[in-house]
């Protein structure tokens, strides 16, 4: 399986801008620029690579966790994960310095200890976590059955 996205950029790093597109239409010429990346904290003016990493990680983690839960013969009523990607400037330039996954889960009939155990397994084994293994990833869990 292969998935694609296309980035087009015009101009300098600081003053230029670009668009992101994907065959699914999810990114349909979505704007991005240095301004949307570094100056627009609420994300209303366009996307940025860190936001896309956060979306990919949250989605992949939820799917991996749902497979873990189904493997124990339970069904998640809802898994809601917010991924927060931290980008910081250091001596060698900008780096992603950490990712926090904030999970709220509701799985009828499952106990909290088992849910937390499965969530840790999913965090370690989802493909996006594996791809980002050089970055510290933490997990906060809120659970109800």
C-alpha positions in Angstrom: 0.0 0.0 0.0 1.2 3.5 -0.8 -0.4 6.8 -0.1 0.5 10.1 -1.6 0.2 13.8 -1.0 1.6 16.7 -3.2 3.1 19.9 -1.9 3.6 22.9 -4.1 5.7 25.8 -2.9 6.4 29.2 -4.5 8.8 31.9 -3.2 11.2 32.2 -0.3 10.9 30.2 2.9 9.7 33.3 4.9 7.6 35.1 2.3 6.5 32.2 0.1 3.5 30.0 0.3 2.2 26.7 -1.0 -0.6 24.3 -1.2 -1.1 20.6 -0.1 -3.3 18.2 -2.0 -4.1 14.5 -1.9 -6.0 12.1 -4.1 -8.7 11.7 -1.5 -9.4 15.4 -1.6 -8.8 15.7 2.1 -6.1 18.2 1.3 -7.7 20.0 -1.5 -5.1 22.8 -2.2 -4.9 23.5 1.5 -2.7 26.6 2.0 0.4 26.5 4.1 3.2 29.0 4.7 5.8 30.1 7.3 3.1 32.4 8.7 0.5 29.6 9.1 3.2 27.4 10.6 4.9 29.8 13.0 2.5 32.8 13.6 -1.0 31.3 13.5 -1.4 29.3 16.7 -5.2 28.6 16.2 -4.6 27.2 12.8 -7.4 29.1 11.1 -5.2 30.5 8.2 -4.0 27.2 6.8 -2.3 24.0 7.8 1.3 23.0 8.6 3.4 19.8 8.6 3.1 19.4 12.4 -0.7 19.6 12.2 -0.7 16.9 9.6 1.6 14.7 11.7 -0.8 15.2 14.7 -3.8 14.2 12.6 -2.0 11.2 11.2 -0.8 10.1 14.7 -4.2 10.5 16.4 -6.0 8.6 13.6 -3.5 5.8 13.5 -3.4 5.4 17.2 -7.2 5.2 17.5 -7.4 2.6 14.8 -4.6 0.6 16.4 -6.3 0.8 19.8 -9.6 -0.2 18.3 -8.0 -3.4 16.9 -6.5 -4.1 20.3 -9.9 -3.7 22.0 -11.6 -5.9 19.4 -8.9 -8.6 20.0 -10.2 -8.8 23.6 -13.8 -9.1 22.3 -14.9 -5.6 23.2 -16.1 -2.7 21.1 -15.2 0.9 21.7 -18.2 3.2 21.9 -15.8 6.1 21.3 -12.1 6.8 21.2 -11.2 10.4 21.0 -7.5 11.3 20.8 -6.0 14.7 20.5 -2.3 14.6 19.4 -0.2 17.7 20.3 3.1 18.0 18.4 5.7 20.3 19.9 8.0 22.1 17.5 10.9 24.1 19.1 13.9 26.0 17.8 17.2 24.8 19.0 20.8 25.5 18.1 20.6 23.3 15.0 17.2 24.7 13.9 13.7 23.6 14.4 12.9 20.1 15.7 9.8 18.2 16.8 10.6 17.7 20.5 7.6 15.7 21.7 4.2 14.4 21.0 1.4 14.1 23.6 -1.6 11.8 22.9 -4.6 12.8 25.0 -7.0 9.9 24.9 -10.6 9.7 26.1 -12.1 6.3 25.7 -15.4 4.6 26.4 -15.6 0.9 26.2 -18.6 -0.8 27.8 -17.7 -3.8 29.9 -14.0 -3.3 29.8 -12.1 -2.4 33.0 -9.8 0.6 33.1 -6.6 -1.3 33.8 -7.1 -3.4 30.7 -7.9 -0.3 28.6 -4.8 1.4 29.8 -2.6 -1.6 29.0 -4.1 -1.9 25.5 -3.6 1.9 24.9 0.1 1.6 25.7 0.4 -1.3 23.3 -1.3 0.7 20.6 0.9 3.7 21.3 4.1 1.6 20.9 2.9 -0.3 17.8 0.8 1.9 15.6 2.8 2.6 12.3 3.0 6.4 12.9 4.4 5.9 16.4 7.0 3.6 15.0 7.9 6.1 12.3 8.2 8.8 14.9 10.2 6.7 17.4 13.0 9.2 17.7 10.5 11.6 19.3 9.3 11.2 22.9 5.6 10.2 22.8 3.5 10.4 26.0 0.0 9.2 26.6 -2.7 10.7 28.9 -5.7 8.5 29.4 -9.3 9.2 30.6 -11.6 6.2 30.6 -15.2 5.3 31.2 -16.9 2.0 30.7 
